[in-house]
């Protein structure tokens, strides 16, 4: 997901500059932050519920 310049700056402000490799380009850093945002969005999606009357747990055979 492409993040806006404003969001990029806000996310960047959350990090201590010494934790960011000096040789990392701004575009690479932006790409990593975008990947992180994608991962968080994926994790935050609700899991589908099983149909009514069915258990979400299956027996091993």
N, C-alpha and C positions, 0 to 999 in steps of 0.2 A: 504494500500500500504506500503510495507516495504521500509524504507528509509535507505540510506547508512550511515555509521558511520560519514562521513564527513558532510553530510546534517544534521544529528542529532546534531552535534557540532555547526554548523552554526545557526540552529534554536534555540538551547539552549542559544547561546550567545545573542539572542535578548531579553531574559528575565532577569529581575532583580532577582538574587538568593533569595532575601527575599520574592518574590512572589511565590516561589515553596515550597510547604509543606516539612518540614524537614524529615518527616517520609515516603515520597513517594520514592519508589524504582526507580532506574534508568530505569529498564525495564517498570515499570508502566508509567513513564514520557515519555519514548520512544513511548509506545502504544498510549498515549494521543496525542502526536505530530503527529503520523502517522494517527490517526483518524482526526485530524485537517487538515492535508494535503489532505486526502480523501474528506473531506467536501468542501474544497476550490476547488478541482478539479471538484466536482459535480456542484458547483455553477457557475464555469467558463464555463461550457458546453453551447453552444448556444441553444436557444430554437428552436424547429422546426417551420418553417413557414407554414401557411395554404396553401392549393392548390391555384394556381392562380385563381383569380376571387372570392374567398371565403373570408369571414371576419373571423378574429380570435375571434370575439365576438359573442356569441350566445344569442338570446333573451330568457328571462325567460318566462315560460308559467304559 
